[in-house]
Amino acid sequence: MAEVSEQAVRDAVRDCLARCSHGSTPLGIIGEFLGELRAKGWSAADVRRVEKTVLRILAGVVSPEDDDGSAADAI
């Protein structure tokens, strides 16, 4: 499949995040969703773009913050 549009990537990110918000295993949901994109013929580069964006957004949502507002190390 040819490279997908930026809008298609944004839509995929939004769909994946929506699924994650309703499930109990976000990493499993992300893996399943990315597999669906591959099955639809998405290129590895486009699937990776979706994956990186979703993980970056989720990391921002769940990262603890210090008192000064900066992100703290998770471990």
C-alpha positions in Angstrom: 0.0 0.0 0.0 1.2 3.5 -0.7 2.0 5.9 2.1 -1.2 6.9 3.9 -2.2 10.5 4.3 -1.5 12.5 7.5 -5.3 12.5 8.1 -5.4 8.7 8.0 -2.6 8.6 10.5 -4.4 11.1 12.8 -7.6 9.1 12.5 -5.7 5.8 13.3 -4.1 7.4 16.4 -7.5 8.7 17.6 -9.1 5.3 17.0 -6.3 3.5 18.9 -6.4 5.9 21.8 -10.2 5.5 22.0 -9.8 1.7 22.2 -7.1 2.1 24.9 -9.4 4.3 27.0 -12.1 1.5 27.1 -9.7 -1.4 27.7 -7.7 -2.7 30.6 -4.6 -3.6 28.7 -3.4 -0.7 26.6 -0.3 -2.4 25.3 -2.3 -5.4 24.2 -4.8 -3.1 22.5 -2.1 -1.2 20.8 -0.5 -4.4 19.5 -3.8 -5.7 18.2 -4.6 -2.4 16.5 -1.2 -2.2 14.8 -1.7 -5.7 13.6 -5.0 -4.6 12.1 -3.3 -1.8 10.2 -0.7 -4.2 8.9 -3.5 -6.6 7.7 -5.1 -3.6 5.9 -1.8 -3.2 4.0 -0.3 -0.2 5.9 3.4 0.1 5.4 5.8 -0.6 8.3 6.8 3.1 8.4 3.1 4.3 8.7 2.3 1.7 11.3 5.4 2.8 13.3 4.2 6.5 13.0 0.9 5.5 14.6 2.6 3.5 17.3 5.1 6.2 18.2 2.4 8.9 18.4 0.1 6.7 20.5 2.9 5.8 22.9 4.0 9.4 23.2 0.5 10.6 24.0 -0.1 7.8 26.5 3.3 8.5 28.2 2.3 12.1 28.6 -1.0 11.1 30.2 0.3 8.6 32.7 3.7 10.2 33.6 3.9 11.4 37.2 4.9 15.0 37.7 7.2 16.6 40.2 6.0 19.4 42.4 7.7 21.8 39.9 5.6 20.4 37.0 8.4 18.5 35.3 8.0 14.9 34.4 9.6 12.5 36.9 11.4 9.3 36.1 8.8 6.5 36.2 11.3 4.0 37.7 
